[in-house]
Amino acid sequence: MPVFRFAPSPNGFLHLGHALSALMNFDLARESGGRFLLRIEDIDAARCRPEFEAAIYEDLAWLGLTWEQPVRRQSEHMGSYRAALEVLQGEGLVYRSFESRAEIARLVSEDEGPRDPDGAPLYFGSPLAPAERERREGAGKPFALRLAMAKALARTESLAWAETGSGPNGETGEIAAKPEAWGDVMVARKELATSYHLAVVLDDATQGITDVVRGQDLFAATSVHRLLQALLGLPKPVYKHHRLILDSDGRKLSKSTRATALRELRASGAARSDIRRMVGL
């Protein structure tokens, strides 16, 4: 049986981009006789708030969506993420990096170095002198846990995924994964035993998700997800990346840019049919 999911983060109010993804997942589940699950991705305790989570349930119900209970909340499953991280550590695939984001950005800027698909500085191993690294470790400084990409790739065969939607450049069908484009990607931090990449693949496997339907902004990240699935022996879902809803400046809608929230549209008199029309459904 097909299993679909919508997995928002409660760090702001839902907007039209979220509506498109939620409605697509719900419609596909209904059309295929499958299941529709809701997951709350709340690992970022500093930004996630109860009022945003409550608003997610309210907005989705207003759109006419129903979902299975109980809802999976990532913050309640940190132990499972920690266990997976320990597996990777036990195989020597994870190491600590003590550079701050500002330090890495400065090094890349000075060297005009490469960047990952999200535009962040590409990181391949620590540029710190061994003595400085030891000093920071001994002082208990914050660190990131990073996947040793070269070692990880050596443990896997060629990776790919089935794409039934399309990437930003029209890519579809069998897509060759290119996790090396992300460098030694972060999989956890000192204060948090997971990252988005690690949590999402574990959650999808635990919930039996067969079809991952999400925006094209996550198309490139699928390469990292396929690598982690292979390393941890997790099943491989089918992926369907859909178009993004853009603002008047051609940028994707975002909570950080205060895109018009669904609750504002509802307050202004919009009906659920209007939302479907606005997102092209």
Contacts in CASP RR format, 6 or more apart in sequence:
PFRMAT RR
TARGET T0000
AUTHOR 0000-0000-0000
METHOD contacts of the structure
MODEL  1
MPVFRFAPSPNGFLHLGHALSALMNFDLARESGGRFLLRIEDIDAARCRP
EFEAAIYEDLAWLGLTWEQPVRRQSEHMGSYRAALEVLQGEGLVYRSFES
RAEIARLVSEDEGPRDPDGAPLYFGSPLAPAERERREGAGKPFALRLAMA
KALARTESLAWAETGSGPNGETGEIAAKPEAWGDVMVARKELATSYHLAV
VLDDATQGITDVVRGQDLFAATSVHRLLQALLGLPKPVYKHHRLILDSDG
RKLSKSTRATALRELRASGAARSDIRRMVGL
1 33 0 8 1.000
1 34 0 8 1.000
1 35 0 8 1.000
1 210 0 8 1.000
2 28 0 8 1.000
2 29 0 8 1.000
2 32 0 8 1.000
2 33 0 8 1.000
2 34 0 8 1.000
2 35 0 8 1.000
2 210 0 8 1.000
2 211 0 8 1.000
3 29 0 8 1.000
3 34 0 8 1.000
3 35 0 8 1.000
3 37 0 8 1.000
3 207 0 8 1.000
3 208 0 8 1.000
3 209 0 8 1.000
3 210 0 8 1.000
3 211 0 8 1.000
4 25 0 8 1.000
4 26 0 8 1.000
4 28 0 8 1.000
4 29 0 8 1.000
4 34 0 8 1.000
4 35 0 8 1.000
4 36 0 8 1.000
4 37 0 8 1.000
4 209 0 8 1.000
4 210 0 8 1.000
4 211 0 8 1.000
4 213 0 8 1.000
5 25 0 8 1.000
5 36 0 8 1.000
5 37 0 8 1.000
5 38 0 8 1.000
5 39 0 8 1.000
5 204 0 8 1.000
5 207 0 8 1.000
5 209 0 8 1.000
5 212 0 8 1.000
6 21 0 8 1.000
6 22 0 8 1.000
6 25 0 8 1.000
6 26 0 8 1.000
6 36 0 8 1.000
6 37 0 8 1.000
6 38 0 8 1.000
6 39 0 8 1.000
6 60 0 8 1.000
6 65 0 8 1.000
6 67 0 8 1.000
7 38 0 8 1.000
7 39 0 8 1.000
7 40 0 8 1.000
7 41 0 8 1.000
7 200 0 8 1.000
7 203 0 8 1.000
8 14 0 8 1.000
8 18 0 8 1.000
8 22 0 8 1.000
8 40 0 8 1.000
8 41 0 8 1.000
8 56 0 8 1.000
9 40 0 8 1.000
9 41 0 8 1.000
9 42 0 8 1.000
9 44 0 8 1.000
9 47 0 8 1.000
9 48 0 8 1.000
10 40 0 8 1.000
10 42 0 8 1.000
10 48 0 8 1.000
10 49 0 8 1.000
10 50 0 8 1.000
10 52 0 8 1.000
10 53 0 8 1.000
10 55 0 8 1.000
10 56 0 8 1.000
11 44 0 8 1.000
11 47 0 8 1.000
11 48 0 8 1.000
11 49 0 8 1.000
11 52 0 8 1.000
11 255 0 8 1.000
12 49 0 8 1.000
12 52 0 8 1.000
12 55 0 8 1.000
12 255 0 8 1.000
12 261 0 8 1.000
13 52 0 8 1.000
13 55 0 8 1.000
13 59 0 8 1.000
13 255 0 8 1.000
13 261 0 8 1.000
13 262 0 8 1.000
13 263 0 8 1.000
13 264 0 8 1.000
14 22 0 8 1.000
14 55 0 8 1.000
14 56 0 8 1.000
14 59 0 8 1.000
14 60 0 8 1.000
14 261 0 8 1.000
14 262 0 8 1.000
14 263 0 8 1.000
15 245 0 8 1.000
15 253 0 8 1.000
15 254 0 8 1.000
15 255 0 8 1.000
15 259 0 8 1.000
15 260 0 8 1.000
15 261 0 8 1.000
15 262 0 8 1.000
16 245 0 8 1.000
16 253 0 8 1.000
16 259 0 8 1.000
16 260 0 8 1.000
16 262 0 8 1.000
16 265 0 8 1.000
16 275 0 8 1.000
16 278 0 8 1.000
16 279 0 8 1.000
17 244 0 8 1.000
17 245 0 8 1.000
17 252 0 8 1.000
17 253 0 8 1.000
17 259 0 8 1.000
17 279 0 8 1.000
18 262 0 8 1.000
19 59 0 8 1.000
19 63 0 8 1.000
19 262 0 8 1.000
19 275 0 8 1.000
19 278 0 8 1.000
19 279 0 8 1.000
20 242 0 8 1.000
20 243 0 8 1.000
20 245 0 8 1.000
20 279 0 8 1.000
20 280 0 8 1.000
20 281 0 8 1.000
21 213 0 8 1.000
21 214 0 8 1.000
21 215 0 8 1.000
21 242 0 8 1.000
22 60 0 8 1.000
22 63 0 8 1.000
22 65 0 8 1.000
23 63 0 8 1.000
23 65 0 8 1.000
23 275 0 8 1.000
23 276 0 8 1.000
23 279 0 8 1.000
23 281 0 8 1.000
24 213 0 8 1.000
24 242 0 8 1.000
24 281 0 8 1.000
25 36 0 8 1.000
25 213 0 8 1.000
26 36 0 8 1.000
26 65 0 8 1.000
27 281 0 8 1.000
28 211 0 8 1.000
28 213 0 8 1.000
28 240 0 8 1.000
29 35 0 8 1.000
29 36 0 8 1.000
30 36 0 8 1.000
35 68 0 8 1.000
36 65 0 8 1.000
36 66 0 8 1.000
36 67 0 8 1.000
36 68 0 8 1.000
37 67 0 8 1.000
37 68 0 8 1.000
37 72 0 8 1.000
37 207 0 8 1.000
37 209 0 8 1.000
38 60 0 8 1.000
38 67 0 8 1.000
38 68 0 8 1.000
38 71 0 8 1.000
38 72 0 8 1.000
39 71 0 8 1.000
39 72 0 8 1.000
39 73 0 8 1.000
39 74 0 8 1.000
39 203 0 8 1.000
39 207 0 8 1.000
40 53 0 8 1.000
40 56 0 8 1.000
40 71 0 8 1.000
40 72 0 8 1.000
40 73 0 8 1.000
40 74 0 8 1.000
41 74 0 8 1.000
41 196 0 8 1.000
41 199 0 8 1.000
41 200 0 8 1.000
41 203 0 8 1.000
42 48 0 8 1.000
42 53 0 8 1.000
42 73 0 8 1.000
42 74 0 8 1.000
42 75 0 8 1.000
43 74 0 8 1.000
43 75 0 8 1.000
43 78 0 8 1.000
43 192 0 8 1.000
43 194 0 8 1.000
43 196 0 8 1.000
43 199 0 8 1.000
45 75 0 8 1.000
48 75 0 8 1.000
55 263 0 8 1.000
58 263 0 8 1.000
59 262 0 8 1.000
59 263 0 8 1.000
59 266 0 8 1.000
60 67 0 8 1.000
62 262 0 8 1.000
62 266 0 8 1.000
62 272 0 8 1.000
63 262 0 8 1.000
63 272 0 8 1.000
63 275 0 8 1.000
64 272 0 8 1.000
72 203 0 8 1.000
72 206 0 8 1.000
72 207 0 8 1.000
74 194 0 8 1.000
74 199 0 8 1.000
74 203 0 8 1.000
77 203 0 8 1.000
77 206 0 8 1.000
78 193 0 8 1.000
78 194 0 8 1.000
79 193 0 8 1.000
80 202 0 8 1.000
80 206 0 8 1.000
81 188 0 8 1.000
81 193 0 8 1.000
81 194 0 8 1.000
81 198 0 8 1.000
81 199 0 8 1.000
81 202 0 8 1.000
82 193 0 8 1.000
82 194 0 8 1.000
84 198 0 8 1.000
84 202 0 8 1.000
84 232 0 8 1.000
85 94 0 8 1.000
85 145 0 8 1.000
85 187 0 8 1.000
85 188 0 8 1.000
85 193 0 8 1.000
85 194 0 8 1.000
85 198 0 8 1.000
87 232 0 8 1.000
88 94 0 8 1.000
88 147 0 8 1.000
88 187 0 8 1.000
88 231 0 8 1.000
88 232 0 8 1.000
89 145 0 8 1.000
91 155 0 8 1.000
91 231 0 8 1.000
92 148 0 8 1.000
92 151 0 8 1.000
93 147 0 8 1.000
93 148 0 8 1.000
93 151 0 8 1.000
93 152 0 8 1.000
93 155 0 8 1.000
93 231 0 8 1.000
94 145 0 8 1.000
94 146 0 8 1.000
94 147 0 8 1.000
94 148 0 8 1.000
94 187 0 8 1.000
94 188 0 8 1.000
95 125 0 8 1.000
95 145 0 8 1.000
95 146 0 8 1.000
95 148 0 8 1.000
95 184 0 8 1.000
96 137 0 8 1.000
96 143 0 8 1.000
96 144 0 8 1.000
96 145 0 8 1.000
96 146 0 8 1.000
97 123 0 8 1.000
97 125 0 8 1.000
97 126 0 8 1.000
97 143 0 8 1.000
97 144 0 8 1.000
97 145 0 8 1.000
97 146 0 8 1.000
97 184 0 8 1.000
98 126 0 8 1.000
98 128 0 8 1.000
98 133 0 8 1.000
98 136 0 8 1.000
98 137 0 8 1.000
98 141 0 8 1.000
98 142 0 8 1.000
98 143 0 8 1.000
99 107 0 8 1.000
99 123 0 8 1.000
99 126 0 8 1.000
99 127 0 8 1.000
99 128 0 8 1.000
100 142 0 8 1.000
104 121 0 8 1.000
104 123 0 8 1.000
105 121 0 8 1.000
107 121 0 8 1.000
107 127 0 8 1.000
108 114 0 8 1.000
108 115 0 8 1.000
108 121 0 8 1.000
108 122 0 8 1.000
109 121 0 8 1.000
113 121 0 8 1.000
113 122 0 8 1.000
114 122 0 8 1.000
115 121 0 8 1.000
115 122 0 8 1.000
116 122 0 8 1.000
116 181 0 8 1.000
116 182 0 8 1.000
116 183 0 8 1.000
116 185 0 8 1.000
117 181 0 8 1.000
117 182 0 8 1.000
117 220 0 8 1.000
117 221 0 8 1.000
118 220 0 8 1.000
118 221 0 8 1.000
122 182 0 8 1.000
122 183 0 8 1.000
123 146 0 8 1.000
123 183 0 8 1.000
123 184 0 8 1.000
124 149 0 8 1.000
124 183 0 8 1.000
124 184 0 8 1.000
125 146 0 8 1.000
125 184 0 8 1.000
126 133 0 8 1.000
128 136 0 8 1.000
136 143 0 8 1.000
137 143 0 8 1.000
142 189 0 8 1.000
142 190 0 8 1.000
142 191 0 8 1.000
143 189 0 8 1.000
143 190 0 8 1.000
144 186 0 8 1.000
144 188 0 8 1.000
144 189 0 8 1.000
144 190 0 8 1.000
145 186 0 8 1.000
145 187 0 8 1.000
145 188 0 8 1.000
145 189 0 8 1.000
145 190 0 8 1.000
146 184 0 8 1.000
146 185 0 8 1.000
146 186 0 8 1.000
146 187 0 8 1.000
147 184 0 8 1.000
147 185 0 8 1.000
147 186 0 8 1.000
147 187 0 8 1.000
147 227 0 8 1.000
147 228 0 8 1.000
148 184 0 8 1.000
149 179 0 8 1.000
149 180 0 8 1.000
149 182 0 8 1.000
149 183 0 8 1.000
149 184 0 8 1.000
149 185 0 8 1.000
152 179 0 8 1.000
152 227 0 8 1.000
152 231 0 8 1.000
153 179 0 8 1.000
153 180 0 8 1.000
153 227 0 8 1.000
155 230 0 8 1.000
155 231 0 8 1.000
156 227 0 8 1.000
156 230 0 8 1.000
156 231 0 8 1.000
157 230 0 8 1.000
158 176 0 8 1.000
158 177 0 8 1.000
159 176 0 8 1.000
159 177 0 8 1.000
159 179 0 8 1.000
159 223 0 8 1.000
159 226 0 8 1.000
159 227 0 8 1.000
159 230 0 8 1.000
160 174 0 8 1.000
160 175 0 8 1.000
160 176 0 8 1.000
160 177 0 8 1.000
160 226 0 8 1.000
161 174 0 8 1.000
161 175 0 8 1.000
161 177 0 8 1.000
161 222 0 8 1.000
161 226 0 8 1.000
161 236 0 8 1.000
161 238 0 8 1.000
161 239 0 8 1.000
162 173 0 8 1.000
162 174 0 8 1.000
162 175 0 8 1.000
162 238 0 8 1.000
162 239 0 8 1.000
163 171 0 8 1.000
163 172 0 8 1.000
163 173 0 8 1.000
163 174 0 8 1.000
163 175 0 8 1.000
163 239 0 8 1.000
163 240 0 8 1.000
163 241 0 8 1.000
164 172 0 8 1.000
164 173 0 8 1.000
164 238 0 8 1.000
164 239 0 8 1.000
164 240 0 8 1.000
165 172 0 8 1.000
165 239 0 8 1.000
165 240 0 8 1.000
165 241 0 8 1.000
165 242 0 8 1.000
166 172 0 8 1.000
166 216 0 8 1.000
166 241 0 8 1.000
167 216 0 8 1.000
167 219 0 8 1.000
167 241 0 8 1.000
168 216 0 8 1.000
168 219 0 8 1.000
171 219 0 8 1.000
175 222 0 8 1.000
177 222 0 8 1.000
177 223 0 8 1.000
177 226 0 8 1.000
177 227 0 8 1.000
178 223 0 8 1.000
179 185 0 8 1.000
179 223 0 8 1.000
179 224 0 8 1.000
179 226 0 8 1.000
179 227 0 8 1.000
181 220 0 8 1.000
181 223 0 8 1.000
182 220 0 8 1.000
182 221 0 8 1.000
182 223 0 8 1.000
182 224 0 8 1.000
185 195 0 8 1.000
185 197 0 8 1.000
185 224 0 8 1.000
186 195 0 8 1.000
186 197 0 8 1.000
187 194 0 8 1.000
187 195 0 8 1.000
187 197 0 8 1.000
187 198 0 8 1.000
187 228 0 8 1.000
188 194 0 8 1.000
188 195 0 8 1.000
188 198 0 8 1.000
189 195 0 8 1.000
194 202 0 8 1.000
197 221 0 8 1.000
197 224 0 8 1.000
197 225 0 8 1.000
197 228 0 8 1.000
198 228 0 8 1.000
200 225 0 8 1.000
201 225 0 8 1.000
201 228 0 8 1.000
201 229 0 8 1.000
201 232 0 8 1.000
201 234 0 8 1.000
202 232 0 8 1.000
202 234 0 8 1.000
203 209 0 8 1.000
204 212 0 8 1.000
204 234 0 8 1.000
204 237 0 8 1.000
205 229 0 8 1.000
205 232 0 8 1.000
205 234 0 8 1.000
205 235 0 8 1.000
208 235 0 8 1.000
209 237 0 8 1.000
210 237 0 8 1.000
210 238 0 8 1.000
211 237 0 8 1.000
211 238 0 8 1.000
211 239 0 8 1.000
211 240 0 8 1.000
212 237 0 8 1.000
212 238 0 8 1.000
212 239 0 8 1.000
212 240 0 8 1.000
213 239 0 8 1.000
213 240 0 8 1.000
213 241 0 8 1.000
213 242 0 8 1.000
214 239 0 8 1.000
214 240 0 8 1.000
214 241 0 8 1.000
214 242 0 8 1.000
215 241 0 8 1.000
215 242 0 8 1.000
215 243 0 8 1.000
215 244 0 8 1.000
216 241 0 8 1.000
216 242 0 8 1.000
216 243 0 8 1.000
216 244 0 8 1.000
217 244 0 8 1.000
217 252 0 8 1.000
218 241 0 8 1.000
219 241 0 8 1.000
222 239 0 8 1.000
222 241 0 8 1.000
226 236 0 8 1.000
228 234 0 8 1.000
229 235 0 8 1.000
229 236 0 8 1.000
244 252 0 8 1.000
244 253 0 8 1.000
245 252 0 8 1.000
245 253 0 8 1.000
245 279 0 8 1.000
246 252 0 8 1.000
246 253 0 8 1.000
247 253 0 8 1.000
247 257 0 8 1.000
247 259 0 8 1.000
251 257 0 8 1.000
253 259 0 8 1.000
262 275 0 8 1.000
265 274 0 8 1.000
265 275 0 8 1.000
265 278 0 8 1.000
270 278 0 8 1.000
END
